[in-house]
Amino acid sequence: MNLKHLLKEKRSSIIKKWCDAALDTYPEQSQKFLRKQKDAIANPIGNTISQRLEAIYDKFLNDPESDEISLFLDDIIRVRAIQEFSPSQAVSFVFELKAIVREELKAEVGQEGIPEELVSFESEIDGLAMRCFDIYTRCREKIAEIRVNELRNQSARLLKMAGLVCEISDKPGDLESDQVNNG
């Protein structure tokens, strides 16, 4: 029996534990709500984590390099970036998959070929985590860009309201004609 067959066989248990590990990264009060509330509208974060981890797991077993995986990861990481998780907190759930798989397969790890396949699988998980760091960084950069633009716009509005700014035309000569007309 090979590793992928074992991982497919233990799929539901691994996914359940992986979802729990991801939810464990939230504050205790939030965890209770995220685990209890099953309605997708009332609990979009819990629902997204559950659905995307399941999709990631299935895709990852069949094609660890799939671009679709990044889209699923983006849905989870984007929320964590907005919630201001640190990079390590945002990505930690990916590394938890290693421990979960080892725990689930502890009886089978001694089988011929499994240890080598497991090392390779864990290396692919590391690659998955690296994708998460890239996604997290892009999200945080976008958040910073939005904040800078908002501050710039807010400052411009305040200066304009205070009468400390006037509009200047891009056309050469318009400044002079404006001064003649206003002066």
C-alpha positions as CSV (number, residue, x, y, z in Angstrom):
1,M,0.0,0.0,0.0
2,N,1.4,3.4,-0.9
3,L,1.2,6.7,1.0
4,K,-1.4,8.4,-1.3
5,H,-3.7,5.4,-0.9
6,L,-3.4,5.7,2.9
7,L,-3.9,9.4,2.8
8,K,-7.1,9.0,0.8
9,E,-8.3,6.2,3.1
10,K,-7.9,8.4,6.1
11,R,-9.1,11.6,4.3
12,S,-12.1,12.5,6.5
13,S,-10.1,12.1,9.8
14,I,-7.1,14.1,8.5
15,I,-9.3,16.9,7.2
16,K,-11.3,17.1,10.4
17,K,-8.1,17.4,12.5
18,W,-6.6,19.8,10.0
19,C,-9.7,22.1,10.3
20,D,-9.5,21.9,14.0
21,A,-5.8,22.9,13.9
22,A,-6.6,25.9,11.7
23,L,-9.4,27.0,14.0
24,D,-7.2,26.5,17.1
25,T,-5.2,29.5,15.9
26,Y,-8.1,31.8,16.7
27,P,-8.9,33.2,20.2
28,E,-10.8,30.8,22.4
29,Q,-14.1,32.7,22.1
30,S,-13.9,32.8,18.3
31,Q,-13.0,29.1,18.2
32,K,-16.3,28.2,19.9
33,F,-18.3,30.3,17.4
34,L,-16.4,29.1,14.4
35,R,-16.8,25.4,15.4
36,K,-20.4,25.7,16.5
37,Q,-22.0,27.8,13.8
38,K,-22.4,25.8,10.6
39,D,-24.4,28.3,8.5
40,A,-22.2,29.7,5.7
41,I,-23.8,33.1,5.9
42,A,-23.5,33.5,9.7
43,N,-20.0,32.0,9.8
44,P,-18.2,32.7,6.5
45,I,-14.7,32.3,8.1
46,G,-15.4,28.9,9.6
47,N,-17.2,27.8,6.4
48,T,-14.3,29.0,4.2
49,I,-11.7,27.3,6.3
50,S,-13.6,24.0,6.2
51,Q,-14.4,24.0,2.5
52,R,-11.0,25.3,1.3
53,L,-9.0,22.9,3.5
54,E,-11.0,20.0,2.1
55,A,-10.4,21.2,-1.5
56,I,-6.7,21.9,-0.8
57,Y,-6.2,18.4,0.6
58,D,-7.9,16.7,-2.4
59,K,-6.1,18.7,-5.0
60,F,-2.8,18.4,-3.1
61,L,-2.9,14.6,-3.1
62,N,-3.5,14.5,-6.8
63,D,-1.4,17.4,-8.0
64,P,0.7,19.3,-5.4
65,E,1.7,21.9,-8.0
66,S,-1.8,22.8,-9.1
67,D,-2.5,26.5,-9.4
68,E,-6.0,25.9,-8.0
69,I,-4.4,25.2,-4.7
70,S,-3.1,28.8,-4.5
71,L,-6.7,30.1,-5.1
72,F,-8.0,28.0,-2.2
73,L,-5.1,29.1,0.0
74,D,-5.7,32.7,-0.9
75,D,-9.3,32.5,0.5
76,I,-7.9,31.5,3.9
77,I,-4.7,33.6,4.0
78,R,-6.4,36.8,2.8
79,V,-8.7,36.7,5.9
80,R,-5.8,36.0,8.2
81,A,-3.8,38.9,6.7
82,I,-6.8,41.3,7.3
83,Q,-7.2,40.0,10.8
84,E,-3.5,40.9,11.3
85,F,-2.3,37.4,12.1
86,S,1.5,37.4,12.2
87,P,3.0,35.6,9.1
88,S,3.8,32.5,11.2
89,Q,0.3,32.5,12.8
90,A,-1.3,32.9,9.4
91,V,0.6,29.9,7.9
92,S,1.0,27.6,10.9
93,F,-2.1,25.5,10.0
94,V,-0.2,24.2,6.9
95,F,2.7,22.9,9.0
96,E,0.1,21.2,11.3
97,L,-0.8,18.9,8.4
98,K,2.6,17.1,8.8
99,A,1.9,16.2,12.5
100,I,-1.6,15.2,11.7
101,V,-0.5,12.9,8.9
102,R,2.2,11.3,11.0
103,E,-0.3,10.7,13.9
104,E,-2.8,9.2,11.5
105,L,-0.2,6.9,9.9
106,K,1.8,5.9,12.9
107,A,0.9,2.3,12.5
108,E,1.7,2.3,8.8
109,V,4.9,4.3,8.9
110,G,7.0,1.2,9.3
111,Q,5.7,-0.3,6.0
112,E,8.2,-0.6,3.2
113,G,8.5,2.6,1.1
114,I,6.2,4.7,3.3
115,P,9.0,6.6,5.2
116,E,10.5,7.7,1.9
117,E,7.1,8.8,0.5
118,L,6.3,10.6,3.7
119,V,9.5,12.6,3.6
120,S,8.7,13.6,0.0
121,F,5.1,14.4,1.0
122,E,6.3,16.6,3.9
123,S,8.6,18.4,1.5
124,E,5.6,19.2,-0.7
125,I,3.8,20.5,2.4
126,D,6.7,22.9,3.0
127,G,6.2,24.1,-0.6
128,L,2.6,24.7,0.2
129,A,3.6,26.8,3.2
130,M,5.9,28.8,1.1
131,R,3.0,29.6,-1.2
132,C,1.1,30.8,1.8
133,F,3.9,33.1,2.8
134,D,3.9,34.6,-0.7
135,I,0.1,35.1,-0.6
136,Y,0.2,36.6,2.9
137,T,2.9,39.0,1.8
138,R,1.0,40.2,-1.2
139,C,-2.1,40.7,0.9
140,R,-0.3,42.7,3.6
141,E,1.4,44.8,0.8
142,K,-2.1,45.5,-0.6
143,I,-3.5,46.4,2.8
144,A,-0.5,48.8,3.3
145,E,-1.1,50.4,-0.1
146,I,-4.8,50.9,0.7
147,R,-4.0,52.5,4.0
148,V,-1.4,54.9,2.4
149,N,-3.9,55.9,-0.3
150,E,-6.6,56.4,2.2
151,L,-4.4,58.6,4.4
152,R,-3.3,60.6,1.3
153,N,-6.9,61.1,0.2
154,Q,-8.0,62.1,3.7
155,S,-5.2,64.6,4.0
156,A,-6.0,66.1,0.6
157,R,-9.7,66.4,1.6
158,L,-8.7,68.1,4.9
159,L,-6.3,70.6,3.2
160,K,-9.0,71.4,0.6
161,M,-11.6,72.0,3.3
162,A,-9.2,74.3,5.1
163,G,-8.7,76.2,1.8
164,L,-5.0,75.4,1.8
165,V,-5.1,73.7,-1.6
166,C,-6.3,74.8,-5.0
167,E,-6.7,72.9,-8.2
168,I,-4.0,73.3,-10.8
169,S,-4.5,72.5,-14.4
170,D,-2.2,70.1,-16.2
171,K,-2.2,72.5,-19.3
172,P,0.7,74.9,-19.5
173,G,-0.4,78.5,-19.4
174,D,-3.6,77.8,-17.6
175,L,-2.0,78.9,-14.3
176,E,-1.3,82.3,-15.7
177,S,-4.8,82.7,-17.2
178,D,-6.3,81.7,-13.9
179,Q,-4.1,84.3,-12.1
180,V,-5.2,87.0,-14.6
181,N,-8.9,86.1,-14.2
182,N,-8.7,85.8,-10.4
183,G,-6.3,88.8,-9.9
